[in-house]
């Protein structure tokens, strides 16, 4: 009987094809950096309250983020009052959100941005606030729509696999029924192990715009590496699931916090761009150093991430010397390459050619995303040598020579002066200095 009900429910689900998220979403989210800090008495700057989200909206607009595409301001857990209102609706904590969510949404919309909010499929959120049970899905969707919410992150603590199997499609249907276009981020896969056969990625792609596959990111290089490793080891299952309007989500960008060096921050940005991942920062935009800003606002890295074909990249190679190569196909016959060093000792020289990386015969140019220099005279068979810092990357935007005109705009977008020079070390061999 239950199986019949489930099948009927799934067949009734209206696809979430509301035209949203044709490229991965970009924005800012509170969780990794600010967690569940609700101590507004002693820590007013950092606690989860409406001022924090207004501050971040102001920063997105005034500091050049919005014009690059960073448009979502997303509230995570701990925004709610511990009780629903007399009509059974979720309500914000009245002391920390005295103006209410609708007023905050107006503030954010007035700046040309979009508001995201958090709920949990279950009896309680992960931090113990009121959850959304099967019987409150419709009222919660309607409440979010009435407030002007643009994005819902729907977590899965305090629920079982049957409730999740029913609840995630039902919330998709309920959001659609409000008539308000809302992006829908599902945490469902995390709670059932992230992989087929327990996760049906074609169903997920029909009901959600993006989904969390794996554990929460923490503020450390170990955490970033663990996520990249899991996604790469399982890329045959995960990579085909992604595309315009349906994205794998390896979790937030932690660039600008405490745990990553500049090289590691570049590595996270490069790998998230290759993975067609949401670019959702969790940091303090009020106190961001310039190196973090340059990385997160790198126009070419963002353009690679936002490529209109929406094909997720893959790990091509893992070398014995702990160098890994990642590749993503892009529009206009272009592609992106990331050379990652997992070493922890010293810069490594890596010798290869485009032919070894399965590129077709022909002449190419490569634009170095983080230095702004261009490599010319690159035949598929040309041997080249790169120097890659420990736990760092070299990221290339590669294009056939004859289409270089199409890529000029990409070059002009990147205003950072060239720091590397290229010279011919020997016939047919390029060395990066």
C-alpha positions as CSV (number, residue, x, y, z in Angstrom):
1,X,0.0,0.0,0.0
2,X,2.8,2.4,1.0
3,X,4.7,1.6,-2.2
4,X,1.6,2.5,-4.3
5,X,1.1,5.7,-2.4
6,X,4.8,6.7,-3.0
7,X,4.5,5.9,-6.7
8,X,1.3,7.9,-7.1
9,X,2.9,10.8,-5.2
10,X,6.0,10.8,-7.4
11,X,4.0,10.6,-10.6
12,X,2.0,13.6,-9.4
13,X,5.0,15.7,-8.7
14,X,5.3,18.7,-11.0
15,X,8.8,19.1,-12.3
16,X,10.5,22.1,-10.8
17,X,11.1,23.6,-14.2
18,X,10.4,27.2,-13.3
19,X,13.3,28.5,-15.4
20,X,15.5,29.1,-12.3
21,X,19.1,28.3,-11.8
22,X,20.1,27.6,-15.4
23,X,23.6,28.3,-14.0
24,X,24.7,27.4,-10.5
25,X,23.4,29.9,-7.8
26,X,25.7,32.4,-6.4
27,X,25.4,34.3,-3.1
28,X,26.1,34.3,0.6
29,X,24.9,32.0,3.4
30,X,25.2,32.3,7.1
31,X,25.9,28.8,8.3
32,X,29.6,27.9,8.0
33,X,30.8,31.2,9.4
34,X,28.1,32.2,11.8
35,X,26.5,28.8,12.7
36,X,23.8,29.1,15.4
37,X,25.1,32.1,17.3
38,X,22.0,33.5,18.9
39,X,23.8,35.4,21.7
40,X,22.8,38.9,20.5
41,X,23.5,40.4,24.0
42,X,27.2,39.6,24.1
43,X,27.9,39.1,20.4
44,X,25.6,41.5,18.5
45,X,28.0,41.7,15.5
46,X,27.9,37.9,14.8
47,X,24.6,36.6,16.0
48,X,21.8,35.3,13.7
49,X,19.5,38.4,13.4
50,X,18.1,40.6,10.7
51,X,21.0,43.1,11.0
52,X,23.5,40.5,9.9
53,X,21.6,39.8,6.7
54,X,21.1,43.4,6.0
55,X,24.8,44.0,6.4
56,X,25.6,41.2,4.0
57,X,23.1,42.5,1.5
58,X,24.7,46.0,1.7
59,X,28.2,44.5,1.2
60,X,27.1,42.4,-1.8
61,X,25.8,45.5,-3.5
62,X,28.5,48.0,-2.5
63,X,31.6,45.9,-2.8
64,X,31.0,44.6,-6.4
65,X,29.6,41.1,-5.6
66,X,26.2,41.6,-7.1
67,X,27.4,42.7,-10.5
68,X,29.4,39.4,-10.7
69,X,26.3,37.4,-10.0
70,X,26.4,36.9,-6.2
71,X,22.7,37.6,-5.7
72,X,21.3,35.3,-3.0
73,X,21.4,36.2,0.7
74,X,20.5,33.0,2.5
75,X,19.4,32.6,6.1
76,X,20.3,29.1,7.5
77,X,19.1,27.4,10.7
78,X,18.3,29.2,14.0
79,X,16.1,32.1,12.6
80,X,12.9,30.8,14.1
81,X,10.9,31.3,17.2
82,X,10.6,28.0,19.2
83,X,6.8,28.1,18.7
84,X,4.7,28.3,15.6
85,X,2.1,31.2,15.6
86,X,-1.6,30.8,16.4
87,X,-2.3,29.8,12.8
88,X,0.3,27.1,12.8
89,X,2.8,29.1,10.8
90,X,6.6,29.3,11.3
91,X,7.6,32.7,12.7
92,X,11.0,34.4,13.2
93,X,12.4,35.0,16.6
94,X,10.7,38.3,17.6
95,X,13.8,39.7,19.4
96,X,16.3,38.9,16.6
97,X,14.0,39.6,13.7
98,X,11.7,42.3,15.0
99,X,10.8,43.5,11.5
100,X,9.8,40.0,10.4
101,X,11.0,38.2,7.3
102,X,8.8,40.0,4.8
103,X,10.4,43.3,5.7
104,X,13.9,41.8,5.4
105,X,12.9,40.4,2.0
106,X,11.8,43.9,0.9
107,X,15.1,45.3,2.0
108,X,17.0,42.7,0.0
109,X,14.8,43.0,-3.0
110,X,15.1,46.8,-3.0
111,X,18.9,46.2,-3.6
112,X,18.3,43.9,-6.5
113,X,19.1,40.8,-4.5
114,X,17.2,37.6,-3.5
115,X,16.4,36.1,-0.2
116,X,16.9,32.5,0.8
117,X,15.6,30.8,3.9
118,X,16.0,27.5,5.8
119,X,13.6,24.8,6.9
120,X,13.9,21.2,7.8
121,X,12.0,18.1,6.7
122,X,11.4,16.6,10.1
123,X,10.1,17.3,13.6
124,X,13.0,19.7,14.4
125,X,15.7,21.5,12.6
126,X,19.3,20.3,13.1
127,X,19.7,22.8,15.9
128,X,16.4,22.0,17.6
129,X,14.0,24.7,16.2
130,X,10.6,23.7,14.8
131,X,10.7,21.4,11.8
132,X,8.4,21.0,8.9
133,X,6.4,17.7,9.2
134,X,4.4,16.2,6.3
135,X,1.2,18.0,7.5
136,X,2.9,21.4,7.6
137,X,4.6,21.4,4.2
138,X,1.8,23.3,2.4
139,X,1.5,26.0,5.0
140,X,5.2,26.5,5.2
141,X,5.6,26.8,1.5
142,X,2.7,29.4,1.4
143,X,4.3,31.3,4.3
144,X,7.6,31.5,2.5
145,X,5.9,32.7,-0.7
146,X,3.9,35.3,1.3
147,X,7.1,36.7,2.8
148,X,8.7,37.0,-0.7
149,X,11.3,34.3,-0.2
150,X,13.2,33.3,-3.4
151,X,15.2,30.2,-2.3
152,X,14.5,27.4,0.2
153,X,17.2,25.2,1.7
154,X,15.3,22.1,3.0
155,X,17.4,20.1,5.4
156,X,16.6,16.6,6.7
157,X,17.4,16.3,10.5
158,X,14.9,14.5,12.7
159,X,13.2,12.5,9.9
160,X,13.3,9.0,8.6
161,X,13.8,7.8,5.0
162,X,10.1,7.3,4.4
163,X,9.2,10.8,5.6
164,X,12.0,12.1,3.4
165,X,10.8,10.1,0.3
166,X,7.4,11.7,0.8
167,X,8.4,15.1,2.0
168,X,11.0,16.3,-0.5
169,X,8.7,15.8,-3.5
170,X,5.7,17.2,-1.6
171,X,7.6,20.4,-0.8
172,X,8.5,20.7,-4.5
173,X,4.9,20.5,-5.4
174,X,3.9,22.9,-2.6
175,X,6.5,25.5,-3.7
176,X,5.2,25.2,-7.3
177,X,1.6,25.6,-6.1
178,X,2.4,29.0,-4.5
179,X,2.9,30.5,-7.9
180,X,6.1,32.2,-6.6
181,X,9.3,31.0,-8.4
182,X,11.5,29.8,-5.7
183,X,14.8,27.9,-6.0
184,X,14.7,24.6,-4.1
185,X,17.8,23.2,-2.4
186,X,17.3,19.6,-1.1
187,X,19.5,18.0,1.5
188,X,17.8,14.6,0.9
189,X,20.8,12.8,-0.7
190,X,23.1,13.5,2.4
191,X,20.7,11.6,4.7
192,X,20.7,8.5,2.5
193,X,24.3,8.2,1.7
194,X,24.5,10.4,-1.4
195,X,24.8,7.6,-4.0
196,X,22.6,5.3,-6.2
197,X,20.7,3.1,-5.7
198,X,19.5,4.9,-2.5
199,X,19.5,8.3,-4.4
200,X,17.5,8.5,-7.6
201,X,19.3,11.4,-9.3
202,X,16.9,11.7,-12.2
203,X,14.0,12.1,-9.8
204,X,16.0,14.7,-7.8
205,X,16.7,16.6,-10.9
206,X,13.0,16.8,-11.6
207,X,12.0,18.1,-8.2
208,X,15.0,20.1,-6.9
209,X,17.3,22.8,-8.4
210,X,20.2,21.7,-6.3
211,X,21.0,19.2,-3.6
212,X,23.6,18.5,-0.9
213,X,25.2,15.2,-1.6
214,X,27.8,14.9,1.2
215,X,28.8,16.1,4.7
216,X,28.9,19.8,5.8
217,X,32.1,21.7,4.9
218,X,34.2,22.9,7.8
219,X,36.8,25.7,7.9
220,X,39.8,23.6,7.0
221,X,41.8,22.4,4.0
222,X,41.2,18.8,5.2
223,X,37.5,19.3,4.8
224,X,37.8,20.8,1.3
225,X,40.1,17.9,0.3
226,X,37.7,15.3,1.7
227,X,34.7,16.8,-0.2
228,X,36.7,16.9,-3.5
229,X,37.9,13.4,-3.0
230,X,34.4,12.0,-2.4
231,X,33.0,13.9,-5.4
232,X,35.8,12.7,-7.6
233,X,35.7,9.1,-6.5
234,X,32.0,9.0,-7.2
235,X,32.0,11.2,-10.3
236,X,30.6,8.5,-12.6
237,X,27.4,8.6,-10.6
238,X,27.3,12.3,-9.8
239,X,28.6,14.1,-12.9
240,X,25.8,13.1,-15.2
241,X,23.1,14.2,-12.7
242,X,24.1,17.9,-13.1
243,X,23.0,20.4,-15.7
244,X,21.1,23.6,-16.2
245,X,18.5,23.8,-13.3
246,X,19.9,20.8,-11.5
247,X,23.2,21.0,-9.6
248,X,25.3,18.9,-7.2
249,X,26.2,21.0,-4.2
250,X,29.5,20.3,-2.5
251,X,28.6,23.1,0.1
252,X,29.8,26.6,0.8
253,X,32.9,28.5,-0.2
254,X,34.9,29.1,3.0
255,X,37.4,31.5,1.3
256,X,38.1,34.5,3.6
257,X,37.7,32.7,6.9
258,X,40.4,31.2,9.1
259,X,41.3,27.8,7.7
260,X,42.7,28.2,4.2
261,X,45.9,29.6,2.9
262,X,45.8,31.8,-0.2
263,X,46.8,28.8,-2.3
264,X,44.2,26.6,-0.7
265,X,41.6,29.3,-1.3
266,X,42.4,29.5,-5.0
267,X,42.2,25.7,-5.1
268,X,38.7,25.7,-3.6
269,X,37.5,28.4,-6.1
270,X,39.1,26.5,-9.0
271,X,37.6,23.1,-8.1
272,X,34.1,24.5,-7.3
273,X,34.2,26.2,-10.8
274,X,35.2,22.9,-12.4
275,X,32.5,21.0,-10.5
276,X,29.8,23.5,-11.7
277,X,29.1,24.0,-8.0
278,X,26.9,26.7,-6.4
279,X,29.2,29.6,-5.5
280,X,27.7,30.4,-2.1
281,X,30.1,32.1,0.2
282,X,30.0,31.7,4.0
283,X,32.4,34.3,5.4
284,X,32.2,37.8,6.9
285,X,32.0,40.2,3.9
286,X,32.4,43.1,6.3
287,X,35.9,42.0,7.1
288,X,37.3,40.3,4.1
289,X,40.9,40.7,3.1
290,X,42.0,41.6,-0.4
291,X,43.4,38.2,-1.3
292,X,40.1,36.5,-0.5
293,X,38.2,39.2,-2.4
294,X,40.5,38.8,-5.5
295,X,39.9,35.1,-5.6
296,X,36.1,35.2,-5.0
297,X,35.7,38.1,-7.5
298,X,37.9,36.5,-10.2
299,X,35.8,37.1,-13.3
300,X,37.2,34.3,-15.3
301,X,36.8,31.7,-12.5
302,X,33.2,32.9,-12.1
303,X,32.6,32.8,-15.9
304,X,33.9,29.2,-16.0
305,X,31.6,28.2,-13.1
306,X,28.6,29.9,-14.8
307,X,29.2,28.5,-18.3
308,X,25.9,28.1,-20.1
309,X,26.4,24.5,-21.2
310,X,26.3,23.6,-17.5
311,X,28.4,20.4,-17.8
312,X,30.0,19.4,-14.6
313,X,33.8,18.7,-14.8
314,X,35.7,15.6,-13.9
315,X,39.0,14.5,-12.4
316,X,41.1,13.2,-15.3
317,X,44.3,12.0,-13.6
318,X,45.8,11.2,-10.2
319,X,49.6,11.0,-10.5
320,X,51.9,9.1,-8.2
321,X,53.6,12.4,-7.2
322,X,50.2,13.7,-5.8
323,X,49.4,16.0,-8.7
324,X,45.8,15.7,-9.9
325,X,44.3,17.1,-13.1
326,X,40.6,18.2,-13.4
327,X,38.9,19.2,-16.7
328,X,35.6,20.8,-17.7
329,X,34.2,21.3,-21.2
330,X,32.9,24.8,-21.9
331,X,31.0,26.8,-24.5
332,X,32.7,27.9,-27.7
333,X,34.9,24.8,-27.9
334,X,36.8,26.0,-24.8
335,X,37.6,24.1,-21.6
336,X,39.0,24.6,-18.2
337,X,41.9,22.7,-16.6
338,X,42.9,22.6,-13.0
339,X,46.3,21.2,-11.9
340,X,46.1,20.5,-8.2
341,X,49.0,19.7,-5.9
342,X,48.1,17.6,-2.9
343,X,51.6,17.8,-1.7
344,X,52.6,19.5,1.5
345,X,56.3,20.0,1.0
346,X,57.3,22.3,-1.8
347,X,56.3,23.6,-5.3
348,X,56.2,20.7,-7.8
349,X,57.1,20.8,-11.5
350,X,54.5,19.0,-13.6
351,X,55.4,18.0,-17.2
352,X,52.6,17.2,-19.6
353,X,50.9,18.1,-22.9
354,X,47.3,18.7,-24.0
355,X,47.4,15.5,-26.0
356,X,48.2,13.5,-22.9
357,X,45.0,15.1,-21.4
358,X,43.0,13.8,-24.4
359,X,42.8,17.1,-26.3
360,X,42.4,16.8,-30.1
361,X,45.1,17.7,-32.5
362,X,45.4,21.5,-33.1
363,X,46.7,24.8,-31.8
364,X,45.5,26.2,-28.5
365,X,45.9,29.2,-26.3
366,X,45.6,29.1,-22.5
367,X,44.7,31.9,-20.1
368,X,46.0,31.5,-16.6
369,X,43.1,32.3,-14.4
370,X,44.9,33.4,-11.3
371,X,47.9,35.3,-12.9
372,X,46.2,36.9,-15.9
373,X,48.9,35.7,-18.3
374,X,48.3,34.0,-21.6
375,X,50.2,30.9,-23.0
376,X,50.4,31.0,-26.8
377,X,52.0,28.7,-29.3
378,X,50.5,25.6,-27.6
379,X,50.1,22.7,-30.0
380,X,48.3,19.6,-28.6
381,X,51.6,17.8,-28.6
382,X,53.6,20.7,-27.0
383,X,55.2,19.5,-23.8
384,X,54.8,22.1,-21.1
385,X,56.0,22.4,-17.5
386,X,54.0,24.0,-14.7
387,X,55.1,24.9,-11.2
388,X,52.3,24.1,-8.7
389,X,52.5,25.2,-5.1
390,X,51.8,22.7,-2.3
391,X,48.0,22.5,-1.7
392,X,47.6,24.9,-4.6
393,X,46.5,25.0,-8.2
394,X,47.2,26.3,-11.6
395,X,43.9,26.9,-13.5
396,X,43.8,27.3,-17.2
397,X,41.0,28.5,-19.5
398,X,41.9,26.7,-22.8
399,X,40.6,27.5,-26.2
400,X,41.4,26.7,-29.9
401,X,43.6,29.4,-31.4
402,X,41.1,30.4,-34.1
403,X,38.4,31.3,-31.5
404,X,40.7,33.6,-29.6
405,X,38.5,36.6,-30.6
406,X,35.6,35.1,-28.7
407,X,37.7,34.9,-25.6
408,X,39.0,38.4,-25.7
409,X,36.1,39.6,-23.6
410,X,37.1,37.1,-20.9
411,X,40.7,38.5,-21.0
412,X,39.6,42.1,-20.6
413,X,37.3,41.1,-17.7
414,X,40.3,40.0,-15.7
415,X,42.0,43.1,-14.5
416,X,44.8,41.5,-12.5
417,X,48.3,42.2,-14.0
418,X,50.3,39.3,-15.3
419,X,52.8,38.0,-12.8
420,X,54.2,35.1,-14.8
421,X,56.1,35.2,-18.1
422,X,56.3,32.4,-20.5
423,X,59.3,31.6,-22.7
424,X,60.3,28.8,-25.0
425,X,62.7,26.7,-23.0
426,X,63.5,24.4,-25.9
427,X,61.7,23.7,-29.2
428,X,58.2,22.6,-28.5
429,X,58.5,23.0,-24.7
430,X,57.0,25.8,-22.6
431,X,58.1,26.5,-19.1
432,X,56.2,28.6,-16.6
433,X,58.5,31.0,-14.7
